[in-house]
Amino acid sequence: MQKSDSEGKSCLKQAAIVTGIALVALVVVVGAVLTFRGLSARFEPTPTPTPEPGPTVIPGRVLLEAVRRVNKQIFVEHYNAVDVQYNEAPSDWAEAIGIKQEFVVLVRGRVPAGFDLEQLSAESIWVSPDGTRAQLTLPAPTIFEDQVAIDFDNSYVLVSRDRCPSFLCRDNIEAYQDEILNEGKAYLIEYALQNGILDQAAHDGQTYYQQFLEAFGFEEVRVVVTGYD
């Protein structure tokens, strides 16, 4: 019986030793895992923050092409009426005895004014490097003389005196087409200029292109009209 007690004690002692070794090994393993995790977290690369999107930089040439696409842009059109006087006589002596033609015609028509955008160049457009500011320099406004239109339906002859034979003076229709209409267009243009058509075109064009550039998202926009403050 004493021998059995001794053997039991020996077994318990061995079990205790084994259990202790196991606990020490567990502690070592746990410590190693925690240490590895700490080192991994320490040496993990810091994630690169995603940059916030900045303003889209629009090249000046893109704006230039967008503006020039219209070619000739009309902003103002004046509708006026002018009196055109036409006289013709074959000579002074013939006129002295009343051999002459006399016409007074009320000519109505439209005079358009705006900008010839074909005059724009690369220097006419400026965009800041960060794409937040833009400047457009427009050419001086002009009257499009080739588009001045006579309103024939509302133009008429006020005075007509023809005391000149056809072999001495031109036909009435020929005189009307060659002299009266051309002179009427010139008078309409002169009248439109006196009534500030170019100033109106400059103002309207500046306002229009201010809004045009702002639609591209620019924070600051400046439109300059050549010859105008």
Backbone torsions as a table, in degrees:
resi	resn	phi	psi	omega
1	MET	NA	-35.5	179.0
2	GLN	-67.1	-37.0	179.7
3	LYS	-66.4	-36.2	179.9
4	SER	-68.4	-38.6	177.6
5	ASP	-64.0	-38.3	179.7
6	SER	-65.5	-41.8	179.4
7	GLU	-66.8	-35.3	179.3
8	GLY	-65.8	-42.1	178.8
9	LYS	-62.5	-40.0	-179.9
10	SER	-63.2	-40.4	179.8
11	CYS	-66.4	-40.6	178.6
12	LEU	-64.2	-39.0	179.4
13	LYS	-63.8	-43.8	179.6
14	GLN	-63.7	-40.6	179.6
15	ALA	-63.8	-39.0	179.5
16	ALA	-64.6	-39.3	-179.4
17	ILE	-65.4	-44.5	-178.9
18	VAL	-62.7	-43.1	179.6
19	THR	-62.6	-40.9	178.8
20	GLY	-63.2	-42.4	179.5
21	ILE	-63.1	-40.6	-179.9
22	ALA	-62.8	-41.9	179.1
23	LEU	-64.5	-42.0	178.7
24	VAL	-62.1	-42.0	179.8
25	ALA	-63.8	-39.0	178.7
26	LEU	-64.0	-43.4	179.0
27	VAL	-61.7	-41.5	-179.9
28	VAL	-63.3	-43.1	-178.6
29	VAL	-65.7	-46.3	179.2
30	VAL	-60.1	-43.9	178.9
31	GLY	-62.1	-39.7	-179.9
32	ALA	-65.6	-40.8	179.1
33	VAL	-63.2	-46.1	-179.3
34	LEU	-63.9	-40.3	178.8
35	THR	-63.4	-41.1	180.0
36	PHE	-64.4	-41.4	179.1
37	ARG	-64.3	-40.1	179.4
38	GLY	-63.9	-42.7	179.0
39	LEU	-65.9	-38.6	-179.5
40	SER	-64.2	-44.0	179.4
41	ALA	-65.0	-33.1	-178.5
42	ARG	-69.4	-38.0	-174.8
43	PHE	-99.1	3.9	175.4
44	GLU	-67.2	136.8	-179.8
45	PRO	-65.7	140.4	178.7
46	THR	-70.1	126.7	-178.2
47	PRO	-62.3	136.8	179.6
48	THR	-76.0	123.8	-179.7
49	PRO	-65.3	141.8	178.4
50	THR	-75.1	120.5	-177.8
51	PRO	-66.4	143.2	176.0
52	GLU	-72.3	139.7	-178.7
53	PRO	-63.9	132.2	178.4
54	GLY	-93.8	-177.4	-179.8
55	PRO	-66.4	142.9	177.4
56	THR	-75.2	121.8	-178.6
57	VAL	-83.6	115.5	-179.0
58	ILE	-94.2	119.3	180.0
59	PRO	-61.4	148.7	179.5
60	GLY	-60.7	-34.2	-178.0
61	ARG	-66.4	-30.9	177.7
62	VAL	-66.2	-44.5	177.0
63	LEU	-64.1	-40.5	-179.0
64	LEU	-59.7	-46.1	-179.7
65	GLU	-67.2	-35.6	179.1
66	ALA	-65.3	-36.7	-179.6
67	VAL	-77.3	-43.3	-174.7
68	ARG	-72.9	-12.9	-176.0
69	ARG	-58.9	-29.3	-177.7
70	VAL	-74.5	-24.6	-178.6
71	ASN	71.6	-92.3	177.5
72	LYS	-108.6	118.4	-176.3
73	GLN	-113.6	121.2	179.8
74	ILE	-91.1	129.7	178.2
75	PHE	-112.8	-27.8	-176.5
76	VAL	-135.1	143.1	175.0
77	GLU	-137.8	120.9	178.1
78	HIS	-98.6	135.0	175.0
79	TYR	-113.0	116.3	-175.4
80	ASN	-136.4	171.9	175.8
81	ALA	-130.0	136.9	179.7
82	VAL	-134.4	151.7	175.1
83	ASP	-93.9	131.5	179.0
84	VAL	-118.8	123.1	177.8
85	GLN	-103.1	135.7	179.9
86	TYR	-132.9	128.7	177.6
87	ASN	-130.4	140.3	176.4
88	GLU	-146.7	135.6	175.2
89	ALA	-144.7	143.2	-177.4
90	PRO	-65.5	-26.0	-179.9
91	SER	-166.1	170.1	179.5
92	ASP	-64.7	-40.2	-178.7
93	TRP	-66.9	-35.1	178.8
94	ALA	-67.4	-41.1	178.5
95	GLU	-64.5	-35.0	-179.2
96	ALA	-63.4	-29.0	180.0
97	ILE	-101.4	10.8	173.1
98	GLY	90.6	13.0	177.8
99	ILE	-90.2	96.2	-178.1
100	LYS	-166.0	170.3	174.8
101	GLN	-114.3	140.5	176.7
102	GLU	-136.5	129.6	177.5
103	PHE	-136.4	142.1	167.6
104	VAL	-128.9	118.7	-174.7
105	VAL	-120.3	133.4	172.5
106	LEU	-87.9	111.5	-177.5
107	VAL	-107.1	123.3	174.6
108	ARG	-110.1	146.4	-179.9
109	GLY	-172.6	174.1	-177.3
110	ARG	-112.5	137.0	179.2
111	VAL	-120.5	115.2	-179.7
112	PRO	-95.6	147.5	177.3
113	ALA	-140.4	149.0	-179.9
114	GLY	-179.6	-139.0	-174.7
115	PHE	-128.6	135.8	172.3
116	ASP	-89.4	95.5	-172.8
117	LEU	-74.4	-7.0	173.8
118	GLU	-67.7	-16.8	179.1
119	GLN	-78.0	-11.0	179.6
120	LEU	-68.4	145.7	177.4
121	SER	-130.7	-179.7	179.7
122	ALA	-60.8	-29.1	179.9
123	GLU	-75.2	-10.5	-178.3
124	SER	-78.3	-16.4	-178.0
125	ILE	-119.4	132.6	174.8
126	TRP	-131.3	132.3	176.6
127	VAL	-127.6	131.7	-179.5
128	SER	-66.5	154.1	-178.4
129	PRO	-57.7	-31.9	-179.8
130	ASP	-87.1	-0.1	175.7
131	GLY	72.4	19.4	-178.9
132	THR	-101.5	-15.3	-177.2
133	ARG	-129.6	150.6	179.4
134	ALA	-150.0	148.7	175.7
135	GLN	-136.6	135.8	177.7
136	LEU	-122.1	128.3	175.9
137	THR	-107.4	110.2	-179.6
138	LEU	-85.2	150.1	172.9
139	PRO	-68.7	168.1	177.8
140	ALA	-62.9	141.4	177.8
141	PRO	-65.0	155.1	-176.9
142	THR	-144.3	159.2	172.1
143	ILE	-91.6	129.5	178.5
144	PHE	-85.0	89.3	-173.1
145	GLU	-63.3	-31.8	-179.2
146	ASP	-71.7	-9.6	179.0
147	GLN	-110.5	8.7	173.6
148	VAL	-66.3	126.8	-172.8
149	ALA	-119.8	128.8	175.0
150	ILE	-81.9	132.2	175.6
151	ASP	-89.2	89.5	-174.9
152	PHE	-64.9	-31.9	-177.2
153	ASP	-65.8	-26.1	-177.1
154	ASN	-116.8	15.0	172.9
155	SER	-105.0	142.5	-178.3
156	TYR	-156.1	163.8	-178.5
157	VAL	-82.5	125.0	177.2
158	LEU	-87.4	-41.3	-178.3
159	VAL	-135.7	135.5	177.8
160	SER	-142.2	114.7	175.5
161	ARG	-131.8	115.9	-178.6
162	ASP	-123.9	102.2	178.2
163	ARG	-120.5	32.3	-178.9
164	CYS	-123.9	125.9	178.5
165	PRO	-60.1	150.2	-176.1
166	SER	-63.1	-25.5	-179.9
167	PHE	-79.8	-8.9	176.7
168	LEU	-106.9	-34.8	-179.3
169	CYS	-120.1	160.3	-179.9
170	ARG	-70.9	157.5	176.1
171	ASP	-62.3	148.6	-177.9
172	ASN	-58.3	-43.2	-178.9
173	ILE	-65.5	-41.4	178.9
174	GLU	-62.8	-44.0	178.7
175	ALA	-64.1	-38.9	-180.0
176	TYR	-62.4	-45.3	-177.1
177	GLN	-73.1	-42.0	-173.6
178	ASP	-82.1	-33.0	-172.7
179	GLU	-111.7	-55.4	-170.4
180	ILE	-66.3	-45.1	-177.8
181	LEU	-66.9	-44.1	179.2
182	ASN	-63.3	-41.9	178.7
183	GLU	-68.1	-35.8	177.8
184	GLY	-62.7	-42.1	177.1
185	LYS	-62.1	-42.4	179.1
186	ALA	-62.1	-40.5	178.3
187	TYR	-66.7	-40.2	178.5
188	LEU	-62.3	-41.5	178.4
189	ILE	-64.3	-45.8	179.6
190	GLU	-60.5	-41.8	-179.4
191	TYR	-65.5	-40.3	179.1
192	ALA	-64.7	-39.9	178.2
193	LEU	-63.2	-42.0	179.1
194	GLN	-64.2	-26.3	-179.1
195	ASN	-95.6	15.2	171.1
196	GLY	74.2	35.0	-178.0
197	ILE	-65.4	-34.2	-179.2
198	LEU	-71.9	-37.5	176.5
199	ASP	-62.4	-41.0	178.9
200	GLN	-65.2	-41.6	179.5
201	ALA	-64.4	-40.0	179.1
202	ALA	-62.9	-45.1	-179.5
203	HIS	-64.7	-47.9	-178.0
204	ASP	-65.9	-38.9	178.8
205	GLY	-65.7	-40.4	178.6
206	GLN	-63.1	-44.0	178.6
207	THR	-64.6	-43.5	-178.1
208	TYR	-62.1	-48.6	-176.2
209	TYR	-76.5	-20.3	170.3
210	GLN	-61.3	-49.0	179.4
211	GLN	-69.2	-34.5	-179.9
212	PHE	-61.2	-45.9	-179.2
213	LEU	-72.8	-36.1	177.9
214	GLU	-62.2	-30.0	178.6
215	ALA	-65.9	-19.4	176.9
216	PHE	-81.6	-5.4	177.0
217	GLY	97.9	8.3	179.0
218	PHE	-70.8	139.6	179.2
219	GLU	-79.3	-31.1	-178.9
220	GLU	-132.7	126.5	-175.9
221	VAL	-131.4	140.0	176.0
222	ARG	-136.5	130.0	177.4
223	VAL	-119.0	124.6	-179.2
224	VAL	-113.7	132.7	174.9
225	VAL	-105.6	122.4	-177.3
226	THR	-56.6	126.1	179.7
227	GLY	90.1	-0.9	-179.7
228	TYR	-129.4	143.8	177.4
229	ASP	-75.4	NA	NA
